[in-house]
Amino acid sequence: MPCRLRFNGALRLLFYLLDVGEASFSRTRNDSMKYETVARAVEILKEVGFIEERVDNKPPYPRLVKLTDKGKNASEL
C-alpha cells in the first residue's frame, strides 16, 4: 500500500479521535474506514505515541483507542 494512503488513514483516525474522544476499534471501522485502514492507522499512531490502546474489561471486551496528550497537541496544530 502506498505510504500516502497509510498516512491518510492515520490522519483520519487522529482527527476522528480528536472529535469523539475514546472510541472502540469497531466503532472507528463503522464510521467510514475499513478494518485494514484502522488497524494500520492504530499501529502508526501508537508507534509515534499519538494514541494509546486498551482492552475494556467488560464483555465483549472491545479494543479502545484514544489520543495521548502528544496526539492532542499534534492534531491541534
PyMOL Python script that loads the backbone (N, CA, C, O; Angstrom):
from pymol import cmd

cmd.read_pdbstr("""\
ATOM      1  N   MET A   1       0.854  -1.185   0.000  1.00  0.00           N
ATOM      2  CA  MET A   1       0.000   0.000   0.000  1.00  0.00           C
ATOM      3  C   MET A   1       0.889   1.234   0.000  1.00  0.00           C
ATOM      4  O   MET A   1       1.856   1.297   0.759  1.00  0.00           O
ATOM      5  N   PRO A   2       0.581   2.198  -0.826  1.00  0.00           N
ATOM      6  CA  PRO A   2       1.392   3.413  -0.857  1.00  0.00           C
ATOM      7  C   PRO A   2       1.407   4.116   0.497  1.00  0.00           C
ATOM      8  O   PRO A   2       0.408   4.142   1.215  1.00  0.00           O
ATOM      9  N   CYS A   3       2.556   4.679   0.824  1.00  0.00           N
ATOM     10  CA  CYS A   3       2.733   5.369   2.097  1.00  0.00           C
ATOM     11  C   CYS A   3       1.703   6.472   2.285  1.00  0.00           C
ATOM     12  O   CYS A   3       1.208   6.680   3.393  1.00  0.00           O
ATOM     13  N   ARG A   4       1.383   7.168   1.225  1.00  0.00           N
ATOM     14  CA  ARG A   4       0.446   8.289   1.305  1.00  0.00           C
ATOM     15  C   ARG A   4      -0.928   7.823   1.793  1.00  0.00           C
ATOM     16  O   ARG A   4      -1.576   8.526   2.568  1.00  0.00           O
ATOM     17  N   LEU A   5      -1.377   6.647   1.348  1.00  0.00           N
ATOM     18  CA  LEU A   5      -2.683   6.134   1.767  1.00  0.00           C
ATOM     19  C   LEU A   5      -2.667   5.741   3.238  1.00  0.00           C
ATOM     20  O   LEU A   5      -3.639   5.983   3.953  1.00  0.00           O
ATOM     21  N   ARG A   6      -1.561   5.132   3.702  1.00  0.00           N
ATOM     22  CA  ARG A   6      -1.456   4.775   5.119  1.00  0.00           C
ATOM     23  C   ARG A   6      -1.457   6.039   5.969  1.00  0.00           C
ATOM     24  O   ARG A   6      -2.086   6.076   7.027  1.00  0.00           O
ATOM     25  N   PHE A   7      -0.766   7.058   5.520  1.00  0.00           N
ATOM     26  CA  PHE A   7      -0.701   8.325   6.249  1.00  0.00           C
ATOM     27  C   PHE A   7      -2.080   8.969   6.285  1.00  0.00           C
ATOM     28  O   PHE A   7      -2.478   9.517   7.312  1.00  0.00           O
ATOM     29  N   ASN A   8      -2.807   8.912   5.186  1.00  0.00           N
ATOM     30  CA  ASN A   8      -4.148   9.472   5.123  1.00  0.00           C
ATOM     31  C   ASN A   8      -5.057   8.800   6.152  1.00  0.00           C
ATOM     32  O   ASN A   8      -5.818   9.485   6.836  1.00  0.00           O
ATOM     33  N   GLY A   9      -4.991   7.479   6.274  1.00  0.00           N
ATOM     34  CA  GLY A   9      -5.792   6.762   7.256  1.00  0.00           C
ATOM     35  C   GLY A   9      -5.427   7.162   8.672  1.00  0.00           C
ATOM     36  O   GLY A   9      -6.305   7.301   9.524  1.00  0.00           O
ATOM     37  N   ALA A  10      -4.137   7.350   8.934  1.00  0.00           N
ATOM     38  CA  ALA A  10      -3.690   7.769  10.259  1.00  0.00           C
ATOM     39  C   ALA A  10      -4.204   9.164  10.585  1.00  0.00           C
ATOM     40  O   ALA A  10      -4.624   9.422  11.712  1.00  0.00           O
ATOM     41  N   LEU A  11      -4.173  10.057   9.614  1.00  0.00           N
ATOM     42  CA  LEU A  11      -4.698  11.413   9.838  1.00  0.00           C
ATOM     43  C   LEU A  11      -6.201  11.387  10.092  1.00  0.00           C
ATOM     44  O   LEU A  11      -6.702  12.087  10.972  1.00  0.00           O
ATOM     45  N   ARG A  12      -6.908  10.583   9.322  1.00  0.00           N
ATOM     46  CA  ARG A  12      -8.349  10.478   9.523  1.00  0.00           C
ATOM     47  C   ARG A  12      -8.668   9.973  10.919  1.00  0.00           C
ATOM     48  O   ARG A  12      -9.570  10.494  11.575  1.00  0.00           O
ATOM     49  N   LEU A  13      -7.938   8.963  11.383  1.00  0.00           N
ATOM     50  CA  LEU A  13      -8.167   8.426  12.719  1.00  0.00           C
ATOM     51  C   LEU A  13      -7.796   9.453  13.781  1.00  0.00           C
ATOM     52  O   LEU A  13      -8.507   9.595  14.777  1.00  0.00           O
ATOM     53  N   LEU A  14      -6.706  10.161  13.586  1.00  0.00           N
ATOM     54  CA  LEU A  14      -6.275  11.193  14.528  1.00  0.00           C
ATOM     55  C   LEU A  14      -7.369  12.244  14.710  1.00  0.00           C
ATOM     56  O   LEU A  14      -7.719  12.575  15.843  1.00  0.00           O
ATOM     57  N   PHE A  15      -7.904  12.764  13.629  1.00  0.00           N
ATOM     58  CA  PHE A  15      -8.934  13.788  13.718  1.00  0.00           C
ATOM     59  C   PHE A  15     -10.268  13.228  14.207  1.00  0.00           C
ATOM     60  O   PHE A  15     -11.021  13.920  14.893  1.00  0.00           O
ATOM     61  N   TYR A  16     -10.558  11.988  13.856  1.00  0.00           N
ATOM     62  CA  TYR A  16     -11.767  11.344  14.364  1.00  0.00           C
ATOM     63  C   TYR A  16     -11.711  11.259  15.891  1.00  0.00           C
ATOM     64  O   TYR A  16     -12.686  11.585  16.568  1.00  0.00           O
ATOM     65  N   LEU A  17     -10.573  10.822  16.429  1.00  0.00           N
ATOM     66  CA  LEU A  17     -10.440  10.695  17.878  1.00  0.00           C
ATOM     67  C   LEU A  17     -10.431  12.056  18.561  1.00  0.00           C
ATOM     68  O   LEU A  17     -10.898  12.176  19.694  1.00  0.00           O
ATOM     69  N   LEU A  18      -9.920  13.064  17.910  1.00  0.00           N
ATOM     70  CA  LEU A  18      -9.974  14.417  18.468  1.00  0.00           C
ATOM     71  C   LEU A  18     -11.434  14.843  18.636  1.00  0.00           C
ATOM     72  O   LEU A  18     -11.785  15.520  19.602  1.00  0.00           O
ATOM     73  N   ASP A  19     -12.266  14.444  17.695  1.00  0.00           N
ATOM     74  CA  ASP A  19     -13.674  14.810  17.730  1.00  0.00           C
ATOM     75  C   ASP A  19     -14.474  13.993  18.754  1.00  0.00           C
ATOM     76  O   ASP A  19     -15.296  14.556  19.476  1.00  0.00           O
ATOM     77  N   VAL A  20     -14.246  12.683  18.826  1.00  0.00           N
ATOM     78  CA  VAL A  20     -15.087  11.815  19.669  1.00  0.00           C
ATOM     79  C   VAL A  20     -14.463  11.431  21.000  1.00  0.00           C
ATOM     80  O   VAL A  20     -15.165  10.930  21.879  1.00  0.00           O
ATOM     81  N   GLY A  21     -13.176  11.649  21.173  1.00  0.00           N
ATOM     82  CA  GLY A  21     -12.505  11.199  22.398  1.00  0.00           C
ATOM     83  C   GLY A  21     -12.092   9.747  22.244  1.00  0.00           C
ATOM     84  O   GLY A  21     -11.398   9.397  21.289  1.00  0.00           O
ATOM     85  N   GLU A  22     -12.505   8.910  23.159  1.00  0.00           N
ATOM     86  CA  GLU A  22     -12.175   7.484  23.096  1.00  0.00           C
ATOM     87  C   GLU A  22     -13.202   6.760  22.238  1.00  0.00           C
ATOM     88  O   GLU A  22     -14.394   7.063  22.296  1.00  0.00           O
ATOM     89  N   ALA A  23     -12.741   5.809  21.447  1.00  0.00           N
ATOM     90  CA  ALA A  23     -13.651   5.053  20.582  1.00  0.00           C
ATOM     91  C   ALA A  23     -13.199   3.610  20.501  1.00  0.00           C
ATOM     92  O   ALA A  23     -12.011   3.301  20.599  1.00  0.00           O
ATOM     93  N   SER A  24     -14.171   2.735  20.320  1.00  0.00           N
ATOM     94  CA  SER A  24     -13.827   1.330  20.126  1.00  0.00           C
ATOM     95  C   SER A  24     -13.291   1.144  18.714  1.00  0.00           C
ATOM     96  O   SER A  24     -13.627   1.886  17.790  1.00  0.00           O
ATOM     97  N   PHE A  25     -12.460   0.145  18.582  1.00  0.00           N
ATOM     98  CA  PHE A  25     -11.870  -0.183  17.284  1.00  0.00           C
ATOM     99  C   PHE A  25     -12.986  -0.417  16.264  1.00  0.00           C
ATOM    100  O   PHE A  25     -12.906   0.066  15.134  1.00  0.00           O
ATOM    101  N   SER A  26     -14.024  -1.156  16.661  1.00  0.00           N
ATOM    102  CA  SER A  26     -15.113  -1.442  15.722  1.00  0.00           C
ATOM    103  C   SER A  26     -15.903  -0.179  15.375  1.00  0.00           C
ATOM    104  O   SER A  26     -16.399  -0.056  14.255  1.00  0.00           O
ATOM    105  N   ARG A  27     -16.025   0.747  16.301  1.00  0.00           N
ATOM    106  CA  ARG A  27     -16.754   1.999  16.025  1.00  0.00           C
ATOM    107  C   ARG A  27     -16.030   2.816  14.957  1.00  0.00           C
ATOM    108  O   ARG A  27     -16.671   3.386  14.074  1.00  0.00           O
ATOM    109  N   THR A  28     -14.714   2.874  15.030  1.00  0.00           N
ATOM    110  CA  THR A  28     -13.969   3.632  14.023  1.00  0.00           C
ATOM    111  C   THR A  28     -14.128   2.993  12.655  1.00  0.00           C
ATOM    112  O   THR A  28     -14.166   3.694  11.644  1.00  0.00           O
ATOM    113  N   ARG A  29     -14.222   1.674  12.614  1.00  0.00           N
ATOM    114  CA  ARG A  29     -14.434   0.989  11.332  1.00  0.00           C
ATOM    115  C   ARG A  29     -15.803   1.315  10.774  1.00  0.00           C
ATOM    116  O   ARG A  29     -15.935   1.563   9.575  1.00  0.00           O
ATOM    117  N   ASN A  30     -16.819   1.321  11.612  1.00  0.00           N
ATOM    118  CA  ASN A  30     -18.177   1.568  11.145  1.00  0.00           C
ATOM    119  C   ASN A  30     -18.375   2.998  10.680  1.00  0.00           C
ATOM    120  O   ASN A  30     -19.292   3.277   9.907  1.00  0.00           O
ATOM    121  N   ASP A  31     -17.533   3.902  11.137  1.00  0.00           N
ATOM    122  CA  ASP A  31     -17.730   5.312  10.818  1.00  0.00           C
ATOM    123  C   ASP A  31     -16.946   5.781   9.601  1.00  0.00           C
ATOM    124  O   ASP A  31     -16.725   6.983   9.452  1.00  0.00           O
ATOM    125  N   SER A  32     -16.521   4.886   8.737  1.00  0.00           N
ATOM    126  CA  SER A  32     -16.005   5.279   7.435  1.00  0.00           C
ATOM    127  C   SER A  32     -14.695   4.630   7.014  1.00  0.00           C
ATOM    128  O   SER A  32     -14.276   4.821   5.873  1.00  0.00           O
ATOM    129  N   MET A  33     -14.034   3.879   7.872  1.00  0.00           N
ATOM    130  CA  MET A  33     -12.762   3.294   7.460  1.00  0.00           C
ATOM    131  C   MET A  33     -12.826   1.768   7.512  1.00  0.00           C
ATOM    132  O   MET A  33     -13.491   1.189   8.371  1.00  0.00           O
ATOM    133  N   LYS A  34     -12.139   1.145   6.598  1.00  0.00           N
ATOM    134  CA  LYS A  34     -12.069  -0.307   6.551  1.00  0.00           C
ATOM    135  C   LYS A  34     -11.193  -0.828   7.693  1.00  0.00           C
ATOM    136  O   LYS A  34     -10.383  -0.091   8.257  1.00  0.00           O
ATOM    137  N   TYR A  35     -11.370  -2.100   8.021  1.00  0.00           N
ATOM    138  CA  TYR A  35     -10.600  -2.734   9.089  1.00  0.00           C
ATOM    139  C   TYR A  35      -9.098  -2.561   8.885  1.00  0.00           C
ATOM    140  O   TYR A  35      -8.385  -2.172   9.810  1.00  0.00           O
ATOM    141  N   GLU A  36      -8.624  -2.843   7.694  1.00  0.00           N
ATOM    142  CA  GLU A  36      -7.193  -2.767   7.413  1.00  0.00           C
ATOM    143  C   GLU A  36      -6.659  -1.347   7.598  1.00  0.00           C
ATOM    144  O   GLU A  36      -5.552  -1.150   8.099  1.00  0.00           O
ATOM    145  N   THR A  37      -7.455  -0.366   7.189  1.00  0.00           N
ATOM    146  CA  THR A  37      -7.060   1.032   7.323  1.00  0.00           C
ATOM    147  C   THR A  37      -6.953   1.418   8.785  1.00  0.00           C
ATOM    148  O   THR A  37      -5.981   2.052   9.196  1.00  0.00           O
ATOM    149  N   VAL A  38      -7.953   1.036   9.575  1.00  0.00           N
ATOM    150  CA  VAL A  38      -7.934   1.361  11.001  1.00  0.00           C
ATOM    151  C   VAL A  38      -6.797   0.633  11.705  1.00  0.00           C
ATOM    152  O   VAL A  38      -6.096   1.227  12.523  1.00  0.00           O
ATOM    153  N   ALA A  39      -6.608  -0.644  11.397  1.00  0.00           N
ATOM    154  CA  ALA A  39      -5.552  -1.423  12.049  1.00  0.00           C
ATOM    155  C   ALA A  39      -4.178  -0.808  11.784  1.00  0.00           C
ATOM    156  O   ALA A  39      -3.368  -0.672  12.701  1.00  0.00           O
ATOM    157  N   ARG A  40      -3.924  -0.445  10.559  1.00  0.00           N
ATOM    158  CA  ARG A  40      -2.623   0.152  10.215  1.00  0.00           C
ATOM    159  C   ARG A  40      -2.494   1.542  10.837  1.00  0.00           C
ATOM    160  O   ARG A  40      -1.423   1.898  11.328  1.00  0.00           O
ATOM    161  N   ALA A  41      -3.560   2.324  10.824  1.00  0.00           N
ATOM    162  CA  ALA A  41      -3.527   3.661  11.426  1.00  0.00           C
ATOM    163  C   ALA A  41      -3.254   3.573  12.922  1.00  0.00           C
ATOM    164  O   ALA A  41      -2.484   4.369  13.461  1.00  0.00           O
ATOM    165  N   VAL A  42      -3.880   2.611  13.597  1.00  0.00           N
ATOM    166  CA  VAL A  42      -3.639   2.430  15.031  1.00  0.00           C
ATOM    167  C   VAL A  42      -2.169   2.115  15.272  1.00  0.00           C
ATOM    168  O   VAL A  42      -1.556   2.689  16.172  1.00  0.00           O
ATOM    169  N   GLU A  43      -1.603   1.224  14.495  1.00  0.00           N
ATOM    170  CA  GLU A  43      -0.185   0.872  14.667  1.00  0.00           C
ATOM    171  C   GLU A  43       0.732   2.073  14.432  1.00  0.00           C
ATOM    172  O   GLU A  43       1.661   2.308  15.205  1.00  0.00           O
ATOM    173  N   ILE A  44       0.475   2.823  13.377  1.00  0.00           N
ATOM    174  CA  ILE A  44       1.297   4.000  13.069  1.00  0.00           C
ATOM    175  C   ILE A  44       1.206   5.020  14.199  1.00  0.00           C
ATOM    176  O   ILE A  44       2.226   5.534  14.658  1.00  0.00           O
ATOM    177  N   LEU A  45      -0.007   5.312  14.646  1.00  0.00           N
ATOM    178  CA  LEU A  45      -0.182   6.336  15.683  1.00  0.00           C
ATOM    179  C   LEU A  45       0.331   5.873  17.045  1.00  0.00           C
ATOM    180  O   LEU A  45       0.787   6.698  17.837  1.00  0.00           O
ATOM    181  N   LYS A  46       0.266   4.573  17.334  1.00  0.00           N
ATOM    182  CA  LYS A  46       0.859   4.055  18.569  1.00  0.00           C
ATOM    183  C   LYS A  46       2.376   4.165  18.520  1.00  0.00           C
ATOM    184  O   LYS A  46       3.006   4.513  19.519  1.00  0.00           O
ATOM    185  N   GLU A  47       2.968   3.868  17.364  1.00  0.00           N
ATOM    186  CA  GLU A  47       4.428   3.928  17.213  1.00  0.00           C
ATOM    187  C   GLU A  47       4.973   5.322  17.499  1.00  0.00           C
ATOM    188  O   GLU A  47       6.058   5.459  18.064  1.00  0.00           O
ATOM    189  N   VAL A  48       4.239   6.344  17.119  1.00  0.00           N
ATOM    190  CA  VAL A  48       4.717   7.717  17.333  1.00  0.00           C
ATOM    191  C   VAL A  48       4.197   8.320  18.635  1.00  0.00           C
ATOM    192  O   VAL A  48       4.491   9.472  18.954  1.00  0.00           O
ATOM    193  N   GLY A  49       3.421   7.534  19.385  1.00  0.00           N
ATOM    194  CA  GLY A  49       2.945   7.985  20.687  1.00  0.00           C
ATOM    195  C   GLY A  49       1.758   8.920  20.653  1.00  0.00           C
ATOM    196  O   GLY A  49       1.522   9.648  21.617  1.00  0.00           O
ATOM    197  N   PHE A  50       0.999   8.918  19.557  1.00  0.00           N
ATOM    198  CA  PHE A  50      -0.150   9.811  19.436  1.00  0.00           C
ATOM    199  C   PHE A  50      -1.432   9.215  20.010  1.00  0.00           C
ATOM    200  O   PHE A  50      -2.343   9.954  20.382  1.00  0.00           O
ATOM    201  N   ILE A  51      -1.514   7.888  20.087  1.00  0.00           N
ATOM    202  CA  ILE A  51      -2.687   7.251  20.682  1.00  0.00           C
ATOM    203  C   ILE A  51      -2.249   6.152  21.624  1.00  0.00           C
ATOM    204  O   ILE A  51      -1.120   5.665  21.562  1.00  0.00           O
ATOM    205  N   GLU A  52      -3.167   5.769  22.501  1.00  0.00           N
ATOM    206  CA  GLU A  52      -2.965   4.601  23.335  1.00  0.00           C
ATOM    207  C   GLU A  52      -4.161   3.685  23.135  1.00  0.00           C
ATOM    208  O   GLU A  52      -5.265   4.130  22.820  1.00  0.00           O
ATOM    209  N   GLU A  53      -3.917   2.409  23.323  1.00  0.00           N
ATOM    210  CA  GLU A  53      -4.953   1.403  23.101  1.00  0.00           C
ATOM    211  C   GLU A  53      -5.083   0.561  24.362  1.00  0.00           C
ATOM    212  O   GLU A  53      -4.093   0.250  25.024  1.00  0.00           O
ATOM    213  N   ARG A  54      -6.309   0.201  24.677  1.00  0.00           N
ATOM    214  CA  ARG A  54      -6.546  -0.688  25.804  1.00  0.00           C
ATOM    215  C   ARG A  54      -7.732  -1.585  25.480  1.00  0.00           C
ATOM    216  O   ARG A  54      -8.515  -1.299  24.574  1.00  0.00           O
ATOM    217  N   VAL A  55      -7.851  -2.663  26.227  1.00  0.00           N
ATOM    218  CA  VAL A  55      -8.981  -3.566  26.063  1.00  0.00           C
ATOM    219  C   VAL A  55      -9.892  -3.369  27.265  1.00  0.00           C
ATOM    220  O   VAL A  55      -9.451  -3.464  28.410  1.00  0.00           O
ATOM    221  N   ASP A  56     -11.165  -3.093  26.997  1.00  0.00           N
ATOM    222  CA  ASP A  56     -12.145  -2.900  28.062  1.00  0.00           C
ATOM    223  C   ASP A  56     -12.323  -4.215  28.817  1.00  0.00           C
ATOM    224  O   ASP A  56     -12.235  -5.293  28.229  1.00  0.00           O
ATOM    225  N   ASN A  57     -12.571  -4.120  30.112  1.00  0.00           N
ATOM    226  CA  ASN A  57     -12.693  -5.333  30.923  1.00  0.00           C
ATOM    227  C   ASN A  57     -14.118  -5.870  30.989  1.00  0.00           C
ATOM    228  O   ASN A  57     -14.397  -6.780  31.770  1.00  0.00           O
ATOM    229  N   LYS A  58     -15.018  -5.323  30.185  1.00  0.00           N
ATOM    230  CA  LYS A  58     -16.406  -5.785  30.150  1.00  0.00           C
ATOM    231  C   LYS A  58     -16.698  -6.427  28.803  1.00  0.00           C
ATOM    232  O   LYS A  58     -16.263  -5.922  27.768  1.00  0.00           O
ATOM    233  N   PRO A  59     -17.439  -7.548  28.808  1.00  0.00           N
ATOM    234  CA  PRO A  59     -17.802  -8.167  27.525  1.00  0.00           C
ATOM    235  C   PRO A  59     -18.519  -7.165  26.641  1.00  0.00           C
ATOM    236  O   PRO A  59     -19.323  -6.386  27.154  1.00  0.00           O
ATOM    237  N   PRO A  60     -18.278  -7.145  25.380  1.00  0.00           N
ATOM    238  CA  PRO A  60     -17.493  -8.086  24.577  1.00  0.00           C
ATOM    239  C   PRO A  60     -16.012  -7.730  24.483  1.00  0.00           C
ATOM    240  O   PRO A  60     -15.368  -8.075  23.493  1.00  0.00           O
ATOM    241  N   TYR A  61     -15.463  -7.058  25.474  1.00  0.00           N
ATOM    242  CA  TYR A  61     -14.033  -6.732  25.557  1.00  0.00           C
ATOM    243  C   TYR A  61     -13.520  -5.956  24.344  1.00  0.00           C
ATOM    244  O   TYR A  61     -12.585  -6.393  23.672  1.00  0.00           O
ATOM    245  N   PRO A  62     -14.129  -4.811  24.067  1.00  0.00           N
ATOM    246  CA  PRO A  62     -13.700  -4.044  22.891  1.00  0.00           C
ATOM    247  C   PRO A  62     -12.306  -3.440  23.060  1.00  0.00           C
ATOM    248  O   PRO A  62     -11.880  -3.112  24.167  1.00  0.00           O
ATOM    249  N   ARG A  63     -11.620  -3.306  21.945  1.00  0.00           N
ATOM    250  CA  ARG A  63     -10.350  -2.569  21.904  1.00  0.00           C
ATOM    251  C   ARG A  63     -10.705  -1.095  21.822  1.00  0.00           C
ATOM    252  O   ARG A  63     -11.430  -0.679  20.918  1.00  0.00           O
ATOM    253  N   LEU A  64     -10.205  -0.310  22.752  1.00  0.00           N
ATOM    254  CA  LEU A  64     -10.493   1.119  22.785  1.00  0.00           C
ATOM    255  C   LEU A  64      -9.229   1.904  22.475  1.00  0.00           C
ATOM    256  O   LEU A  64      -8.139   1.550  22.924  1.00  0.00           O
ATOM    257  N   VAL A  65      -9.384   2.965  21.708  1.00  0.00           N
ATOM    258  CA  VAL A  65      -8.255   3.829  21.385  1.00  0.00           C
ATOM    259  C   VAL A  65      -8.614   5.265  21.735  1.00  0.00           C
ATOM    260  O   VAL A  65      -9.762   5.685  21.595  1.00  0.00           O
ATOM    261  N   LYS A  66      -7.618   6.009  22.191  1.00  0.00           N
ATOM    262  CA  LYS A  66      -7.818   7.428  22.478  1.00  0.00           C
ATOM    263  C   LYS A  66      -6.507   8.156  22.285  1.00  0.00           C
ATOM    264  O   LYS A  66      -5.434   7.552  22.313  1.00  0.00           O
ATOM    265  N   LEU A  67      -6.603   9.457  22.089  1.00  0.00           N
ATOM    266  CA  LEU A  67      -5.421  10.279  21.890  1.00  0.00           C
ATOM    267  C   LEU A  67      -4.651  10.441  23.195  1.00  0.00           C
ATOM    268  O   LEU A  67      -5.239  10.533  24.272  1.00  0.00           O
ATOM    269  N   THR A  68      -3.345  10.473  23.082  1.00  0.00           N
ATOM    270  CA  THR A  68      -2.495  10.866  24.200  1.00  0.00           C
ATOM    271  C   THR A  68      -2.400  12.386  24.176  1.00  0.00           C
ATOM    272  O   THR A  68      -2.885  13.025  23.242  1.00  0.00           O
ATOM    273  N   ASP A  69      -1.779  12.962  25.192  1.00  0.00           N
ATOM    274  CA  ASP A  69      -1.571  14.406  25.174  1.00  0.00           C
ATOM    275  C   ASP A  69      -0.747  14.821  23.954  1.00  0.00           C
ATOM    276  O   ASP A  69      -1.007  15.852  23.334  1.00  0.00           O
ATOM    277  N   LYS A  70       0.244  14.002  23.626  1.00  0.00           N
ATOM    278  CA  LYS A  70       1.072  14.285  22.452  1.00  0.00           C
ATOM    279  C   LYS A  70       0.214  14.279  21.179  1.00  0.00           C
ATOM    280  O   LYS A  70       0.391  15.129  20.306  1.00  0.00           O
ATOM    281  N   GLY A  71      -0.708  13.324  21.079  1.00  0.00           N
ATOM    282  CA  GLY A  71      -1.595  13.248  19.917  1.00  0.00           C
ATOM    283  C   GLY A  71      -2.553  14.431  19.844  1.00  0.00           C
ATOM    284  O   GLY A  71      -2.833  14.946  18.761  1.00  0.00           O
ATOM    285  N   LYS A  72      -3.061  14.864  21.012  1.00  0.00           N
ATOM    286  CA  LYS A  72      -3.955  16.016  21.041  1.00  0.00           C
ATOM    287  C   LYS A  72      -3.210  17.267  20.586  1.00  0.00           C
ATOM    288  O   LYS A  72      -3.731  18.051  19.792  1.00  0.00           O
ATOM    289  N   ASN A  73      -2.006  17.450  21.084  1.00  0.00           N
ATOM    290  CA  ASN A  73      -1.212  18.619  20.688  1.00  0.00           C
ATOM    291  C   ASN A  73      -0.922  18.602  19.195  1.00  0.00           C
ATOM    292  O   ASN A  73      -1.016  19.637  18.536  1.00  0.00           O
ATOM    293  N   ALA A  74      -0.573  17.447  18.656  1.00  0.00           N
ATOM    294  CA  ALA A  74      -0.259  17.362  17.229  1.00  0.00           C
ATOM    295  C   ALA A  74      -1.482  17.617  16.362  1.00  0.00           C
ATOM    296  O   ALA A  74      -1.375  18.245  15.308  1.00  0.00           O
ATOM    297  N   SER A  75      -2.640  17.137  16.795  1.00  0.00           N
ATOM    298  CA  SER A  75      -3.834  17.304  15.972  1.00  0.00           C
ATOM    299  C   SER A  75      -4.409  18.707  16.024  1.00  0.00           C
ATOM    300  O   SER A  75      -5.235  19.071  15.187  1.00  0.00           O
ATOM    301  N   GLU A  76      -3.985  19.492  16.992  1.00  0.00           N
ATOM    302  CA  GLU A  76      -4.482  20.863  17.103  1.00  0.00           C
ATOM    303  C   GLU A  76      -3.592  21.886  16.397  1.00  0.00           C
ATOM    304  O   GLU A  76      -3.877  23.084  16.428  1.00  0.00           O
ATOM    305  N   LEU A  77      -2.521  21.419  15.763  1.00  0.00           N
ATOM    306  CA  LEU A  77      -1.619  22.345  15.049  1.00  0.00           C
ATOM    307  C   LEU A  77      -2.245  22.861  13.776  1.00  0.00           C
ATOM    308  O   LEU A  77      -1.626  23.646  13.058  1.00  0.00           O
TER     309      LEU A  77
END
""", "prot")
cmd.dss("prot")
cmd.show_as("cartoon", "prot")
cmd.util.cbc("prot")
cmd.orient("prot")
